[in-house]
Amino acid sequence: GQQVMQIPQYQHVQEGEDFTTYCNSSTTLSNIQWYKQRPGGHPVFLIQLVKSGEVKKQKRLTFQFGEAKKNSSLHITATQTTDVGTYFCAGPNFGNEKLTFGTGTRLTIIP
Amino acid sequence: DAGITQSPRHKVTETGTPVTLRCHQTENHRYMYWYRQDPGHGLRLIHYSYGVKDTDKGEVSDGYSVSRSKTEDFLLTLESATSSQTSVYFCAISTSGASTDTQYFGPGTRLTVL
């Protein structure tokens, strides 16, 4: 079946440093979505990318969708303590019936 | 948060007992989902629904059943709970007409099976 892998699984950064998480799918995706889950909370939708090579920005967050639509990345510039949490990517399965979530990258910030 | 509530929020039960978790939405969206979240596994789909009485299995459906008799309620039942079903359970909805579009999650239910 379809697999969506994320690396790294964990990332510890000093406050102010940059952070990047990568998402790789075993199949081509029609779209890729990113979610953030704060500790003890529930996943919250951040953004959706649809086009090959698409880049979107939300303040300090930059999202990219690969040219082949099989990978994506989330980059945070100058991390802050509010960025703490787990970041998940998700993409439709082959039959476009449901989403498959990646395993997530847990970000912790060292003040 | 898209008007989604889950009950109970926390539950401790014993192996072999039946458990039902409830997800309630206030906006009559068609698609509803049940996920479980475990360390190292991310979010895994248990079952989903695409309308009243219309449900289908996800990737980890064994040991779980669901029902949707009203648009607003989606129930997840563990017929005979096992310790491997200790997890955090999230309900989600899709607000668009596509099952693979943006999903909005409820606050979660933390279930412990002793």
Interface residues (C-beta under 8 A of the other chain):
Chain A: G1 Q6 Q9 S30 N31 Q33 G41 H42 P43 V44 F45 Q48 F88 A90 P92 N93 N96 E97 K98 L99 T100 F101 G102 T103 G104
Chain B: D1 Y33 Y35 G40 H41 G42 L43 R44 L45 Y48 D56 G58 E59 F90 S99 T100 D101 T102 Q103 Y104 F105 G106 P107 G108
